[in-house]
Amino acid sequence: MKKILSYIFSALMLLGIASCKDFLEVKPKGVILPEKLSDYENMLNSPTMTQTFPSALMYCTDDYYGEYSPVIPGTVANMYFWRREIDINDQVSPIIWGQLYRVIYDANVIIKNAMQAKEAAVEKKKQVLGEALLVRAEAYFTLLTVFAKAYDPATAATDPGLPLVTSSDVTESTPPRSKLLATLDTIVNNTVLAAEYLPTSNLNRYRGTQAAAYGLLSRIYLYMADYPNSAKYAELGLKATHQLLNYNNYTSSRGMPVTDLNPEILWQRASEYYGVPTFLLYSDELKTYFNAADLRYALLTGTNAKGVYRGAPPGRANFGITFQELYLNVAEAAARDNNVTKAMEMVNKIRKTRIKTADYQDLTAANPGAALVSVLAERRRELAYSGQRWMDMKRLDKEGRMTEVIRLNKKTGDVLSTLKPHSKEYTFQIPIRVRRFNPQMEIN
C-alpha cells in the first residue's frame, strides 16, 4: 500500500508543472487509487488535506502592514496592493486557486471511492466520506471569498461563482462557473451532509467532527448575512467539549498549549507555509483596537525595528474553526436581532479570559447598534491573523461598514494604494493560467 500511496503523492507533486486538458489543478492520468479505507484516511492526514489555508490571504487584509514596492510585481505584493491579477508567472500553479483545487481533487477521490473501500464497516466509511465532504466544502468556500463577489441575495442567482468540479477524471471537460447562489447552495448542502456522517469526536483536531461541520455552517451563513442560521449552527457547535484559555495564567505565549492540544480549537486547519503569521506586522489601525489591559497584545505580539509583529505560540498556526469564533457569531446574530443582553454576554465570556483580572469590567451597550459595534471590535481583536479577516472585510463592505483601506509608505507618507468601499478590487481575477487553459471561462 505504501507503493499505491506513493503513486498518488508523486502524481500530485506534478500539479503546477503538468499540463492538463482543462487546467483546474487536477490529477494527471494514471494514478492508482487506494483500496482500503485506511488508505483514504491517510489521504485525510496528508499535508494537502490538512494545510488548506492559503497563506496569501494574510497579505490583503487591513490587519497587515508590509513594505513592498508599488512598481515591482510579486504575488505577495499583488495581494497587498489588491491587484486583481495575483500571479506573475503563468507557467506554474496559481496561488490559492491551485492549492485549493488540489485539495478538492483529493477530496473528490475519497468521495467517489470511500464507500467502496475494502475491510471497513459502512458507518466508518460514511465518517471518512463526511470528512472529505467537509474539507471540500471549506476549500470551495475559501475560493469563493477570493474569486467571487461578496454574497448579495439580490444578485447571487446571476453573479458568477466557481467551477464545481466533482470528478476525479482529468479527461472530463471543465465545468463552467456555476452561479454564486448555486455554489453556496452546494457548499451548504455538502456540509449539512457531512454533519450527518461525521463522528462526535475524532483522532485529532485536524480530523473533522459533527461540531466542526456545524462551525463551518455558522461561518458560511454569517458570510451570507443569514444570522439566525449562523447562530443556530454556532450554538450546536458550542455543545462540543471546549475551554477558553485564561490568558491571566500565562507569562508568555511559549507557555500556552501547543496548537494540536489547544482546547479552544474545534477544527484545526494549517497553512501550506509554516511561517505565517509569525513576524507579520500589525497595521496601525489594528493596534488601536488593543489597550494596555489586553493580554492578547501583551502575549501574542513582539516588537522589532519595523513595528509590532505577531508572535509565535507553540505549534503550527491554526486557521480553522475555534470556539471563540462561534461565541462571536452568536453575539453578532444577537446584536442584529436586538438582543443586547445576549450579545454582550457572549462578548464578555471571551473578554474575561483575555483582559488582566485587575482591570476587567464587563462591557455593556446601551442599544443594539452599540452592541454590534462592540461585537465587531471584539471580533477584530480576537480573530486577528486567524484567517477570517478577508471574509469579514468583504461581507462588512457589502453593508457599508468598511472605510477606505490605505497602503502607506511610512517613511515618505506617500499613499501607495487604496481599497475603496465597494471596490471591484474586493474580488480577485480568475488566474491567467486558468483562463489560458479555459478560454471560455467567465471572468470577473
C-alpha positions in Angstrom: 0.0 0.0 0.0 2.9 2.4 0.5 3.6 1.9 -3.2 0.0 2.9 -4.0 0.1 6.0 -1.9 3.4 6.9 -3.3 1.9 6.9 -6.8 -0.8 9.3 -5.6 1.5 11.7 -3.9 4.1 11.6 -6.7 1.4 12.4 -9.2 0.1 15.2 -7.0 3.5 16.7 -6.8 3.3 17.1 -10.6 0.5 19.6 -10.2 1.6 23.0 -11.3 4.1 21.7 -13.8 1.9 19.2 -15.7 -0.4 20.4 -18.4 -4.0 19.2 -18.3 -6.7 19.3 -20.9 -8.6 21.9 -18.9 -6.4 23.4 -16.3 -8.0 23.3 -12.8 -5.1 21.9 -10.9 -6.4 18.3 -11.0 -4.8 14.9 -11.1 -2.8 13.7 -14.1 -3.8 10.4 -15.7 -2.6 7.0 -14.5 -2.8 7.5 -10.7 -3.5 4.2 -8.9 -6.3 4.5 -6.3 -6.2 3.2 -2.8 -8.4 0.2 -1.9 -8.6 0.1 1.9 -10.4 2.7 4.0 -7.2 3.3 6.0 -5.6 4.5 2.7 -8.3 7.2 2.3 -7.7 8.1 6.0 -4.0 8.5 5.2 -5.1 11.0 2.4 -7.1 12.9 5.0 -4.0 13.1 7.2 -1.8 14.3 4.3 -0.4 17.9 4.1 -2.7 18.5 1.2 -5.8 17.9 3.2 -4.7 19.5 6.5 -2.8 22.5 5.2 -5.8 24.1 3.5 -5.4 27.7 4.4 -3.7 29.8 1.6 -1.0 31.9 3.3 -1.5 34.6 0.6 -4.8 35.6 2.3 -2.7 37.0 5.2 -1.4 39.9 3.0 -4.6 41.5 1.6 -6.3 42.4 4.9 -6.3 45.6 6.8 -4.7 43.8 9.8 -1.4 43.7 8.0 1.3 46.2 7.3 4.1 45.4 4.8 6.8 47.2 2.9 6.6 46.5 -0.8 7.5 48.3 -3.9 4.4 49.7 -5.7 6.0 49.1 -9.1 7.8 45.7 -8.7 5.3 42.8 -9.2 5.2 39.8 -7.0 2.4 37.6 -5.7 2.6 38.9 -2.1 2.8 42.5 -3.3 -0.1 41.9 -5.7 -2.2 40.7 -2.8 -1.0 43.5 -0.6 -1.9 46.2 -3.1 -5.1 44.4 -4.2 -4.0 44.0 -7.8 -6.7 41.9 -9.5 -4.1 39.7 -11.2 -2.3 37.9 -8.4 0.1 35.6 -10.2 3.2 36.9 -12.0 4.1 33.6 -13.6 1.5 31.7 -15.7 3.8 28.7 -16.1 3.3 27.5 -12.5 0.4 26.6 -10.4 -1.5 29.8 -9.4 -1.5 30.6 -5.7 -4.8 30.0 -3.8 -6.6 28.6 -6.8 -4.1 25.8 -7.5 -3.7 24.9 -3.8 -7.4 24.6 -3.2 -8.4 22.8 -6.4 -5.7 20.3 -5.5 -7.5 19.9 -2.1 -10.8 19.5 -4.0 -9.2 16.8 -6.2 -8.1 14.7 -3.3 -11.5 15.1 -1.6 -13.2 14.0 -4.9 -11.1 10.8 -4.9 -12.3 10.0 -1.4 -15.9 11.0 -2.1 -16.0 8.9 -5.2 -14.4 5.8 -3.8 -14.5 5.6 0.0 -17.9 3.8 0.2 -16.4 1.0 -2.0 -13.3 0.6 0.2 -12.4 -2.8 1.5 -12.2 -4.1 5.0 -14.4 -1.5 6.8 -17.8 -1.1 8.3 -20.3 1.1 6.5 -20.5 3.5 9.4 -16.8 4.1 9.3 -16.9 4.6 5.5 -19.5 7.2 6.0 -17.4 9.1 8.5 -14.5 9.2 6.1 -16.8 10.4 3.3 -18.1 13.1 5.7 -14.6 14.3 6.3 -13.9 14.6 2.6 -17.2 16.5 2.1 -16.3 18.9 4.9 -12.7 19.6 3.6 -14.1 20.1 0.1 -16.8 22.5 1.3 -14.2 24.6 3.2 -11.9 24.7 0.1 -14.8 25.9 -2.1 -15.8 28.5 0.5 -12.3 29.9 0.7 -12.1 30.1 -3.0 -15.4 31.9 -3.2 -14.3 34.6 -0.8 -11.3 35.3 -3.1 -12.6 34.9 -6.7 -16.3 35.8 -6.5 -18.2 38.9 -5.4 -19.5 39.2 -1.9 -22.8 37.5 -1.4 -25.8 39.7 -2.3 -29.2 38.0 -2.2 -30.5 40.3 -4.9 -27.8 39.3 -7.4 -26.5 35.9 -6.2 -28.6 34.0 -8.7 -26.8 35.7 -11.6 -23.3 36.6 -10.2 -20.6 34.1 -11.2 -19.4 31.6 -8.6 -16.9 28.8 -9.1 -16.4 25.8 -11.4 -17.8 22.9 -9.2 -15.5 20.0 -10.0 -16.9 16.8 -8.6 -15.0 14.4 -10.8 -11.5 12.9 -10.4 -11.3 12.2 -14.1 -9.0 14.7 -15.7 -10.2 13.9 -19.2 -13.7 15.3 -18.5 -14.3 18.9 -19.6 -14.0 21.6 -17.0 -17.5 22.8 -16.0 -18.3 26.4 -16.4 -18.5 28.7 -13.4 -21.7 28.0 -11.5 -23.7 30.9 -10.2 -22.8 32.3 -6.8 -26.0 31.1 -5.2 -25.6 27.6 -6.7 -22.0 27.5 -5.4 -23.1 28.4 -1.9 -26.0 26.0 -2.0 -23.6 23.2 -2.9 -21.2 24.2 -0.2 -24.0 24.3 2.4 -25.6 21.0 1.2 -22.2 19.3 1.3 -21.5 20.5 4.8 -25.0 19.5 6.1 -24.5 16.0 4.6 -21.0 15.9 6.2 -22.6 16.7 9.6 -24.9 13.7 9.2 -21.9 11.3 8.6 -19.3 12.7 10.9 -18.5 11.4 14.4 -18.8 13.5 17.6 -15.0 13.0 18.2 -12.1 12.1 16.1 -8.4 11.2 16.2 -7.1 14.7 16.5 -8.2 18.3 15.8 -7.3 18.1 12.1 -9.9 15.4 11.6 -13.5 16.5 11.1 -16.3 16.1 13.6 -20.0 16.9 13.5 -19.4 20.0 15.6 -16.7 21.1 13.1 -19.3 20.9 10.3 -21.7 23.0 12.4 -18.9 25.5 12.9 -18.3 25.8 9.2 -22.0 26.2 8.5 -22.1 29.0 11.1 -19.2 30.8 9.3 -20.8 30.3 5.8 -24.2 31.7 7.0 -22.5 34.6 8.7 -20.9 35.5 5.3 -24.4 35.3 3.7 -25.8 37.6 6.4 -28.2 34.8 7.4 -27.7 35.5 11.1 -30.4 33.2 12.5 -28.8 30.2 10.8 -25.3 31.3 11.8 -26.4 31.5 15.4 -28.2 28.1 15.2 -25.2 26.3 14.0 -22.8 28.1 16.3 -24.9 27.1 19.3 -24.8 23.5 18.0 -21.0 23.6 17.6 -20.6 25.1 21.1 -22.2 21.9 22.6 -18.9 20.2 21.9 -16.5 20.0 24.9 -14.3 23.0 25.0 -12.5 25.5 27.2 -11.3 29.1 26.7 -7.7 29.7 27.9 -7.4 32.3 30.6 -4.5 34.4 29.4 -4.0 35.6 33.0 -2.5 32.2 33.7 0.4 32.8 31.3 3.5 35.0 31.4 4.4 34.4 27.7 2.9 32.7 24.7 5.6 29.9 25.0 3.7 28.5 28.0 0.5 28.1 26.1 -0.7 24.7 24.9 0.7 23.5 21.6 -1.8 24.1 18.9 -2.7 20.4 18.5 -3.7 20.3 22.1 -5.4 23.7 22.4 -8.9 23.2 23.9 -10.1 26.4 22.1 -9.7 24.8 18.6 -12.7 22.9 17.2 -11.3 22.1 13.8 -7.6 22.7 13.0 -6.6 24.0 9.6 -2.9 24.8 8.9 -1.4 26.9 6.1 0.9 25.5 3.4 3.5 27.9 4.7 4.6 27.2 8.2 5.9 30.8 8.8 2.6 32.7 8.8 1.5 34.7 10.7 4.7 34.8 12.7 6.5 38.2 12.4 3.7 39.7 10.2 3.4 43.3 11.2 0.2 44.8 12.8 -1.3 47.7 10.9 -1.6 51.0 12.8 -5.3 50.6 12.7 -5.3 47.1 14.2 -3.1 48.3 17.0 -5.8 50.9 18.0 -8.1 48.0 19.0 -6.0 47.0 22.0 -5.2 48.7 25.3 -2.7 48.0 28.0 -5.0 45.7 29.8 -5.5 43.4 26.8 -3.3 40.3 27.3 -3.7 39.3 23.6 -1.5 42.2 22.8 1.0 41.5 25.6 1.3 37.8 24.9 0.8 37.4 21.2 3.0 40.3 19.8 6.6 41.3 19.7 8.4 44.4 18.6 11.3 45.0 16.2 12.7 47.9 14.2 9.7 47.8 11.8 7.0 47.8 14.3 4.7 45.4 16.3 4.5 41.9 14.9 2.6 38.7 15.5 4.3 36.3 18.0 4.5 32.6 17.7 2.6 30.4 20.2 3.7 26.8 20.3 2.8 24.7 17.3 1.7 25.3 13.7 -0.7 28.3 13.5 -4.4 27.4 13.3 -6.7 28.9 10.7 -9.7 26.7 11.3 -12.8 26.9 13.5 -12.3 28.0 17.1 -14.9 28.1 19.8 -14.4 31.8 20.4 -15.3 32.4 16.7 -18.6 30.6 17.4 -19.2 32.8 20.5 -18.7 35.8 18.4 -21.1 34.5 15.7 -23.8 34.1 18.4 -23.0 37.5 19.7 -23.3 39.2 16.3 -26.5 37.4 15.5 -27.9 38.5 18.8 -26.9 42.2 18.4 -28.5 42.2 14.9 -31.7 40.7 16.5 -31.8 43.5 19.1 -30.8 41.1 21.9 -28.3 43.3 23.6 -28.0 41.2 26.7 -27.1 38.0 24.9 -24.7 39.8 22.6 -22.7 41.3 25.4 -22.9 38.1 27.4 -21.1 36.3 24.6 -18.5 39.0 24.2 -17.8 39.1 27.9 -17.3 35.3 28.0 -14.2 35.9 25.9 -13.0 39.1 27.4 -12.9 37.6 30.9 -10.2 35.3 29.7 -8.3 37.9 27.8 -8.2 41.0 30.0 -6.0 41.5 33.1 -8.1 40.4 36.1 -7.3 43.7 37.9 -8.6 45.8 35.1 -11.5 43.7 33.9 -15.0 45.1 33.8 -18.0 43.7 31.8 -18.7 45.6 28.6 -22.2 47.0 28.3 -24.1 48.5 25.4 -27.0 51.0 25.5 -28.7 49.7 22.3 -28.3 47.1 19.6 -26.2 49.4 17.4 -23.7 49.9 20.1 -23.7 46.2 20.9 -22.9 45.4 17.3 -20.0 47.9 17.3 -18.6 46.2 20.4 -19.1 42.7 18.9 -17.3 43.6 15.6 -14.5 45.3 17.6 -14.0 42.2 19.7 -14.1 40.0 16.6 -11.3 42.1 15.2 -9.2 41.7 18.3 -9.9 38.0 19.0 -9.6 36.8 15.4 -6.6 38.9 14.3 -4.4 36.9 12.0 -6.8 33.9 12.3 -7.5 33.9 8.5 -11.0 35.3 8.8 -10.4 39.0 8.2 -10.7 39.0 4.3 -14.1 37.3 4.6 -15.1 39.8 7.2 -13.9 42.7 5.1 -15.9 41.5 2.1 -19.2 41.0 4.0 -18.9 44.2 6.0 -18.1 46.2 2.9 -21.3 44.9 1.3 -23.3 46.5 4.1 -21.3 49.7 4.1 -19.2 49.1 7.2 -15.8 49.3 5.7 -13.9 52.5 5.3 -11.2 53.1 2.8 -8.1 51.0 3.4 -4.8 52.8 2.6 -1.4 51.4 2.0 1.2 53.9 3.0 5.0 54.3 2.7 5.6 55.2 6.3 9.0 56.8 5.5 7.7 59.3 3.0 4.0 59.4 3.8 3.1 58.6 0.2 -0.2 56.7 -0.5 0.8 53.6 -2.5 -2.6 52.1 -2.9 -6.2 52.3 -1.6 -9.1 49.8 -1.3 -12.2 52.0 -1.5 -15.6 50.9 -0.3 -17.4 48.7 -2.8 -14.3 48.5 -4.9 -14.1 45.8 -7.6 -10.7 45.0 -6.0 -12.5 43.1 -3.3 -12.7 40.3 -6.0 -9.5 39.0 -7.4 -9.4 37.9 -11.1 -9.5 34.2 -12.1 -5.8 33.3 -12.6 -4.4 33.9 -16.0 -3.1 30.3 -16.3 -6.6 29.0 -15.6 -8.1 31.4 -18.2 -5.4 30.3 -20.8 -6.5 26.6 -20.4 -10.2 27.5 -20.2 -10.7 30.4 -22.7 -14.5 30.2 -22.4 -14.5 30.7 -18.6 -16.4 33.7 -17.4 -14.1 36.3 -15.9 -14.7 38.8 -13.1 
